[in-house]
Amino acid sequence: MADIVIQLSMHILAALIYGALGFHFWNTRWRDHEGQCVACPMRPWERGAIGLTLIIHGYGLFGTLLSPDGMHFSVALALSLMMWLAVLIYWLESFMARMEGMQPMVLPLAAACTVLPAIFSADHLVAHADATGFQFHFLTAMLAYSLLTLAALHAVFMGFTENALHRRIVKRSLTSLPSLLSMESLLFRMLMLGFILLTLAVGSGVFFSEHIFGKPLAFDHKTVFAIASWAIFATLLFGRHVWGWRGKRALRLTLAGFGLLILAYFGSRFVIEIVLGRL
């Protein structure tokens, strides 16, 4: 009982710190008022605070996810894990590029998702979680979800930035964001890595179904959406390499592929667990 209370408190504490940091970055990088530094680089204490919060979040998350009786999982834990990976990737990227202007978006989302496991209990015990095939599939799938979520966020930011520049609107939030070329380069790096991981996840899903369940892959809505998402990202990357696709076409295809990917798992799990109240 004490372990459960500690884990839940870690979720709540991490969510509060994420929220506070999100407000801090909004106030110092996005908010328009006098006497502030324009496009200030990330300070050491800010990186340290995000790193510490990642440790707190990870401790509570993996303590809930992996327990002595097996692996517990739910849509709340999936969203929390996805945002933990997202914040981690942004944090690592901040050592090589300016990411401070992205934090007011990603940190509040992380705060909202981090607190979910404290609200919705994870009583579902995952079968076959000790199988190597399942563990590989789970890891690649969650990394792919996280990277492609970041890609979708980048697409939204790029669309927002491009529209604002076309309308000649210059705000503090725009000066804090990386340049469009830098954001586009980072977008396609994440898309390529996310596509590779998604390919491994889909492929390992076939392996997992055959060798763990002893039956071929079922073409249900989850599989169809996942394959359709994979096809969209494959088309986008091929078009980028051959025809140099960029701009609005790339953003629309990124968001379309991400939407199908979300429907592949989170849409069905949300309906089953939250709306219908089943595990």
N, C-alpha and C positions, 0 to 999 in steps of 0.2 A: 504493500500500500504506500509506504514511504517513497519507494522508487517511482511509482506512478505520479505522486504529487510533485516530486522533484522534476520529472520529465515535463509535466504540464507547466510547471512554473518556468522552465527554460523556454518553452514555446512562447509564453506570455511575455517574459523578459526580453527575448529576442525581438518580438513584434514591437514592443514599446521602443526599443533602441532603434530599430529600423525606421519607425515612424518619426522619431526625434531627428534622426540623421536626414531623412527625407525632407523634413521641414527646414532643417539647417541648410541643406544644399539649395532648396528653393529660395530661401531668404537671402542667401549670399550669392547665388549664381543667376537666379531667374527674376527675382523681385526687382522692380524698377523703383529705386530711390537713391538719393544723393549720398555721397560719402562712402561708396563701396567700390572695391576693386572690380574692374571689368575683366571677365574671363580669367579669374584667378586660378592658377594651377592647384591641384589637390595637395593639401598640406599633409605632413607626416602623421599628425595626430588624427586626421580624417581617415587616412588609410588604416591606421592602427585601430581606430574605432570600428571600422567595417570588418577588419580581420577578426577582432575580438567577438563581434556579434556573430560572425560566421561560425566561430568555435562554439558559442553558446547555442546557436540554432542547430548546429550539427549534433551536439551532444544530446539535446532533447529529441531531435528528429530520429536519429539512428537508435537511440535508446527505446523509443516507441516502436520503431519499425522492426528492429531485431530484438526479440526477447528470448528468454530461455526455452519457451515452449514453441518457438518458431517465428516465422515472419508474419507480421500483421500489416495489412495494407488497406487503403481506402482512398476515395477520391480526394479527401482532405490531405492525407499524407502525400499523395501523388503531386498535388499542387504545391505543397510545402517543399517537397524535395526538388521539384522543378525550379522553384524560385531560389532555393539554396544554391543550386548549381548555376543559375543565372547570375546571382550576385557574385558568386565565386569567379565566374568568367569575367565579369565586368571589373572585379577587383584586380585580377591578374592582368587584364588588358590595360588598366590604368597605369601600370609601371612602364608601359611602352608607348601609350598614346593618351591624349587628353580625353578623359571620360567623365570629368566632374559635371559637365552639363547634362549627362544622361542620368545621373543619380536621382534627381527629383522625380523621375518617372519610375525607375526600377525599384527604388527603396520603398515607396508607399505600397506598390504591388506586393513586394516581399513581406511587408508588415501585415497586409490583409491575408495573405496565404499562410503565413507562419502561425497565426493564431487559430486557424481552422482546426488543427488536430486537438486543440484544447476545448473546442466547442463540440465537434463531432467525434465521438469515440471510434477507435479502430478495432472492432471486435472480430473482423474477418481474418481468419488464419489461412494463409496461402498454402495450398497443397504443393508438394514437390519443390519447396523452396530450397531444399538441400541439394538439389540436382545441379550439376555444373552447367548443363545446357540452359536451364531456367535462369540461373544467376547471370550468365553471359547475356542472354536475351534481355533480362531486366535492366542490366547496366547500360547496354547499348541503346535500348529504347528510351530510358530516362535522359541519357546524355543527348540523344537526338532531339527529344522533346524540348529540352532546355535550350540547346543551340538554335533550334528553329523558332522557339519563342523569342529569343533575343533578335533573331533575324526579322521577325514580324514587328517587334518594337522599333528596330532600326528603320524598317520600311515606313512605319507611321511617322517617326521623327523626320525622315527624309522628305516625305510628302508634306508635312507641316512646314519644314524649313523652305522647301522649294516654292510652295505657294506664297509664303510670307515674303520671300525675296522677289517674286514676280510682282507682288503688290507693293513693293518698296517699303515694307514694314520692318523696321529695325528695332528690336527689343533686346533687353539684357539676356533673355533666354537664348536668343539666336547667337549672340556673341560668345556664349558659353559652350555652344555645341561645336563639335568638330566640323571641318569644312565638308561640303557635299561630296567632294572627291574622296576624302578620307573615310567618310561614312559609307560610301558606296563600295570602296575597297574592302572595308571591314565586313560589310554585309555579305559580299560574295565569298569571303574567306569562311565566314560562319556557315553560309549555305553549303559550300563544298564539304566542309567537315561534317555538318549536320546530315547531308545527303549520304555520305559514306557510312555514318553511324546508323542512319535509317535503313540503308541497304543491309547492313549487318543484322539489324534488329529484325527486319522482315525475313531475311534468310535464316537466322537462328530460330525464328518463330516456326518455320517449317520443320527445322530439325527438332525443336522442342516438342512439337505436336506428334511427330512420328516416333520419337525415341522415348518420350515420357508417357504420353497418353496412349501410344500404340495405335493411333488412327491418323489418317491423312488430314491435311489442313482443311478446315471447314470454311467455305466461302460465305461467311455471314457478313452483316453490315460492317463490323469492325475491320475485317480483312479487306473488304472492297474499298472502304474509305482510306485505309492505310496504303493500299496499292495505288489508288487514284492520286493520293498525295505524293507518293514516290514518283509517279509518272509526271506530275506537274513540275516538281523540282528537277527531275532529269531533263525535261524539255527546256526549262529556264536556263540551266547550266549549259546545255548544248547550244541553245540560242546565243548565250553570252559568248561562248568560245568561238562559234562559227560566224555569227552575224553581229556580234558586239551589242546585244540587247542591254539596255539600261533604262534609266528614267522611270516613267510611269508604267511601262509594260513590265519591267522587272518588279516594281512594287506591287502591282496587281497580282501577278503570278505568285509572288511570295506570300501575300495575304491569302490567296485562294488555296495554296498548298497547305498553309498553316491551319486554315479553317477546317479543311478536310481531316487533317491530322488530329485536331482537337475532337472532332466528331467521332473519330475512330475509337477513342477510348473514353475521354472525359464526358462526352455527351451521353453515352449509354450508361456509364457508371453513375453520373449525376441523377439520371432518371430512376435507376434501380435503387440507389442508396438513399438519396435525399427525398425525391418525390414519392416513390413507392415504399420507402422505408425498409427495403430488403438488402441483405448482404450477399 
